[in-house]
Amino acid sequence: MGKRKTPADYVRKWTKAGKVKKKCCRSKSRCKKCPVLALKRAKVKVAKRELKHAA
């Protein structure tokens, strides 16, 4: 069995692929490539995966 991916691993992967910026521009409405929002999306993704494996 492989190592479980953390949300930070997903964000790192998306950053290398160019889907997420390295640094947040701190605009009032977060942009689509914001690493802060990407981390939130990754946390949701990991939580869904954990629920799926738990059931």
C-alpha positions in Angstrom: 0.0 0.0 0.0 1.2 3.5 -0.9 1.5 6.5 1.3 -1.6 8.6 1.7 -1.5 12.0 0.0 -2.0 15.0 2.2 -3.7 18.2 1.0 -0.3 19.9 0.7 0.9 17.1 -1.6 -2.0 17.9 -4.0 -1.3 21.6 -3.9 2.4 21.0 -4.6 1.4 18.8 -7.6 -1.0 21.4 -8.9 1.7 24.2 -8.5 4.2 22.2 -10.5 1.6 21.6 -13.2 0.9 25.4 -13.4 -2.7 25.1 -12.1 -1.9 27.0 -8.9 0.3 30.0 -8.3 3.2 29.8 -5.8 2.1 32.8 -3.9 -1.3 34.3 -3.0 -1.8 37.8 -4.6 -4.1 38.5 -1.6 -6.9 40.1 -3.7 -10.2 40.6 -1.9 -12.0 38.0 -3.9 -9.5 35.1 -4.2 -8.5 34.3 -7.8 -9.0 30.9 -9.3 -5.3 30.0 -9.1 -5.0 31.0 -5.4 -3.0 28.5 -3.3 -5.2 29.3 -0.3 -8.3 28.1 -2.2 -6.4 25.2 -3.7 -5.6 24.0 -0.2 -9.2 24.2 0.8 -10.2 22.2 -2.3 -7.5 19.6 -1.6 -8.8 19.2 2.0 -12.3 18.5 0.7 -10.9 16.1 -1.8 -8.9 14.2 0.9 -12.0 14.2 3.2 -14.2 12.7 0.5 -11.6 10.0 -0.2 -11.3 9.1 3.5 -15.1 8.8 3.7 -15.1 6.6 0.7 -12.4 4.3 2.1 -14.1 4.2 5.6 -17.4 2.9 4.2 
